[in-house]
Amino acid sequence: MVSRSSVAGGTVSPRTHQLATAVLVIGTGGSGLRAAIELAEAGVSVLAVGKRPAPDAHTSLAAGGINAALATTDPADSWEQHAADTLQESYLLADPRTVQVVTQGASRGIDDLERYGVRFDRQPDGRIAQRYFGAHTYRRTAFVGDFTGLEVQRALLERAAALAVPVLSTVYVTRLLVNDGVVFGAYGFDLVDGSRYLVHADAVILATGGHTRIWRRTSSRRDENTGDSFRLATEAGARLRDAELVQFHPSGLIEPENAAGTLVSEAARGEGGVLLNTLGERFMARYDPERMELSTRDRVALASSTEIKEGRGTRAGGVWLDLSHLPRETILTRLPRVYQTLMDLQVLDVTRDPIEVAPTAHYSMGGVWVRPEDHSTDVLGLFAIGEASSGLHGANRLGGNSLIELLVYGRITGRAAAAYSAGLATQRRSLGAVRDAEQAVDGLLDSDGDQNVRAMQRSVRDLMTEHAGVVRDEAGLRAGLAGLDEVEDRMTRAGIHIDIGGYQDLAHAFDLRSAALAARATLECALERRETRGCHNRSDHPDLDPELQVNLVWSPGTGVRREALPPIPTDIAERMHDVSADGKLVE
């Protein structure tokens, strides 16, 4: 690391750390760490940076499990059936090539985790236990109690530490550095002391999560998943795909206010939890009588939303998730995190009392446009993985597919980035691009307007919740865009205030820019998708439109464009189950 300070015009410029590495990984959750591990194991220099401590990454919140057709519980399972289930529940918007890569590579991903020391729950004979998780044909979700993501993150961190992977946990990346369509690094600042980071890299892997924090009730915590990947990628010249396809998890807590959106794991329904309205009715019988609470997330979220909207919800705007009929021992051994979370947040004993829950923005199924073979983007040398990317989930993500995706593509993309770096004869940089990045930070630091950044973030969340929630319509989406125009006008009068607590207000300002861009992409794509498909419910277009069995690709310069999907291989298509549309949209 090289640090420098300079004096220009009598003013001391901020200290700049100049670093160089073959591959820069932005994001230290599961996908970023898995890519970094692959690079380090190959002997390639890698640097991983994140804006929050790596043990506290969003991956650690993943509770229920991780999918792979191991056939340890149901011998008839196969990767082909896993692929068919994934495509079916994507409502035919997942990329079949991406699905095949993930489902074929899933068992190897589990092998990697075992090699890293993940302590999976086991059957009496020692084989990995697997359970049902939503709309799977077979039991293929491996798990570690109900804290699978926490265990995966722990194991990846330990493996990265054993390989001496350098990890910087207080660096906020503000811009990717690009010269003539080729990435050559990134620029950012330290959240604590404000010093700058200029990182030169042959290749960059974006592992910066999704954009679900732009809704008011969300499973994402403060200052994460604000749409960083959307803004960084599009400013660099990449495109987004299916920004409108956002999964609303059926069971987010309503109280306390500071923890609203905290998830009650889908494992609670997988173990036998039932959903009730205020009349005591097990209402899923109206929406999916065959699968009931084990229906897909989009259908359960829509059912809960409909019950609430039609006046059968709780006073606080939720429904009841009841586990009290389950044996106490089952809850304490199979759902310990659910039990402890409710005790900690509400002093609620779930073995006796129901939980008040409501749909909450949970997962960005769209993201940066990437190629299925290696997750490269339109920008040479730039890759995107995990929730920052797109292609696997379509219009509905199967529970448990996100964790296996990050392992499969973390490995593949790490190797691809290493090969790209090794193949570079020279790298051309741009001093102008660096100066633009510096000036973007300096400009915000000089902002002294009358508009509060946090208040504007709340405005974005309010308008997205009001106009682009579980159920949408054209009038609401256009009202959302008009409201966003007003917020963006206010953003030009932002006031940034740095104090002894650090540079969080500067980070909030960049978060706001990311949120506004992500909101615009989501609203414009949602407006274009004039149909009801999976998670995307249009009350003014309640039917599925075969003409819209396409991906919607968006960039700031071109807006929304339709992109055709490749055909599904015959052997996979033959395994796909028909899913009834009855109860799909009840208005």
PyMOL commands that set and color helices and strands:
alter all, ss='L'
color gray80, all
select helices_A, chain A and resi 30-41+54-56+58-61+79-89+96-116+148-162+212-214+228-236+257-259+267-270+283-286+292-294+297-309+328-334+336-346+386-388+401-422+431-445+453-467+474-491+504-528+546-548+570-573
alter helices_A, ss='H'
color red, helices_A
select strands_A, chain A and resi 2-4+7-8+11-12+16-26+46-49+66-67+130-131+141-142+167-168+171-179+182-190+196-206+240-241+246-253+274-276+319-322+355-364+367-368+382-384+451-452+471-472+494-495+537-538+551-555+559-563
alter strands_A, ss='S'
color yellow, strands_A
deselect
rebuild
show_as cartoon
